[in-house]
Amino acid sequence: MALVARVRALLLPGSRLRGATLGRAANGGGAGARRALSHRVLVEADPAAGVAVVKFRNPPVNSLSLEMLTELGICLEKLENDKTVRGIVLTADRPGIFSAGLDLTEMCGRNPAHYAEFWKAVQELWLRLYQSNMALGAAINGTCPAGGCLLSLTCDYRILADNPKYTIGLNETQLGIFAPFWFKDTMVNTIGHRATERALQLGLLFTPAEALQVGLVDQVVPEDQVQSTALSVMSQWLAIPDHARQLTKTMMRKATVDQLLKHREADIQNFVSFISRDSIQKVLQVYLQKLRKKNH
Ligand SMILES: CC/C=C\C/C=C\CCCC/C=C/C(=O)SCCNC(=O)CCNC(=O)[C@H](O)C(C)(C)COP(=O)(O)OP(=O)(O)OC[C@H]1O[C@@H](n2cnc3c(N)ncnc32)[C@H](O)[C@@H]1OP(=O)(O)O
């Protein structure tokens, strides 16, 4: 069975985001709040507010594995088709790690067909998020490197917890790889060309204070206020008529999206040929071993 079909089948019966199939939240959430589960993503929808909170729960580090990318994509698709939802807040179910970025084990020791499938899934999630008609907010309640940072950059605003351990940035060069053009464009659209060039070449991971200063996040707040702040900022975005906000968002992002749409196949081929190089495989394996050694 194809992965998408397998993951769809895996989603728990209560995970439909429409009508009576969603249970009421056991606790938390406003009146009528609904809760849906998939294996790696928890959705708490509050139809009265028009907002769903999408929580990553892919232990140990919320890495973006092929299955996580697919489940997240399916959850977002369901929310986009749910007329009661106008805004989504992305966050980690447990504070500490928003997302460790792309799952390195998907890019190490596999075959070219797997690399192509994985990269296609990364592209698809980015396209879904970056073009979303929803207002999107990131409640960044943990460290946020590389692909995790990219996820947050697809949102319309970012709220980061004030904890010096929670760094954020596109640190790919530190691993010996590099951020593809559409990662770069997403960052340029947020913090500008010069700041992006410096951040990408040096593979910078910014502390909350630095991230705020460079404009990578919009607000830094105490850790226990990240989600509530993200929800309160969401109400400002939802106060704007949807069609006006959506047309403006499309206008701002279309050129960036079109670049990837135009070069999608070439981008996959570039990724596969780059990641398959012996030298790059070696570099990634050493990096992974270093991460693993810490624990053994
Ligand atoms: C078209 C383009 C052409 C060419 C482009 C070229 C290349 C492609 C670009 C690809 C873009 C890449 C984007 C990415 O996202 S790469 C991933 C970058 N991520 C990181 O650098 C973060 C790495 N992780 C950490 O720093 C720490 O784990 C973290 C998040 C700070 C948490 O620390 P801690 O709580 O101490 O947890 P551990 O480090 O002990 O980790 C626990 C466990 O998880 C494993 N792990 C961590 N991160 C990853 C990961 N990203 N993928 C897979 N696995 C990960 C870690 O190894 C530990 O495993 P163990 O077996 O020891 O339990």
The ligand as an ORCA input file, in Angstrom:
! r2SCAN-3c Opt
* xyz 0 1
  C      17.544     20.386     -3.982
  C      18.486     20.488     -2.951
  C      19.737     19.825     -3.215
  C      20.590     19.685     -2.324
  C      20.334     20.164     -0.954
  C      21.174     19.484      0.020
  C      20.737     18.831      1.087
  C      19.367     18.758      1.458
  C      19.022     19.746      2.458
  C      18.280     19.089      3.490
  C      17.791     20.112      4.421
  C      17.903     19.557      5.774
  C      17.098     19.949      6.713
  C      17.144     19.356      8.066
  O      16.234     19.560      8.796
  S      18.480     18.374      8.525
  C      18.246     18.059     10.231
  C      18.901     19.135     11.023
  N      18.650     18.939     12.417
  C      19.569     19.122     13.347
  O      20.690     19.479     13.086
  C      19.149     18.829     14.763
  C      19.825     17.587     15.264
  N      19.375     17.261     16.603
  C      19.792     17.932     17.710
  O      20.540     18.890     17.652
  C      19.281     17.446     19.012
  O      18.788     16.141     18.848
  C      18.149     18.317     19.607
  C      17.019     18.561     18.624
  C      18.740     19.658     20.088
  C      17.552     17.584     20.837
  O      18.589     17.279     21.748
  P      18.325     16.176     22.876
  O      17.055     16.418     23.569
  O      19.582     16.136     23.692
  O      18.106     14.825     22.065
  P      19.221     13.913     21.392
  O      20.184     14.752     20.647
  O      19.777     13.009     22.428
  O      18.378     13.109     20.345
  C      17.527     12.023     20.736
  C      17.532     11.002     19.630
  O      16.977     11.598     18.457
  C      17.909     11.456     17.373
  N      17.788     12.652     16.504
  C      17.980     13.925     16.809
  N      17.748     14.733     15.769
  C      17.422     13.924     14.749
  C      17.071     14.162     13.387
  N      16.996     15.404     12.839
  N      16.785     13.111     12.622
  C      16.845     11.840     13.107
  N      17.153     11.552     14.401
  C      17.452     12.590     15.210
  C      19.260     11.376     18.043
  O      20.159     10.737     17.188
  C      18.930     10.569     19.260
  O      18.868      9.208     18.839
  P      19.231      8.015     19.859
  O      19.337      6.831     18.952
  O      20.528      8.365     20.529
  O      18.084      7.959     20.803
*
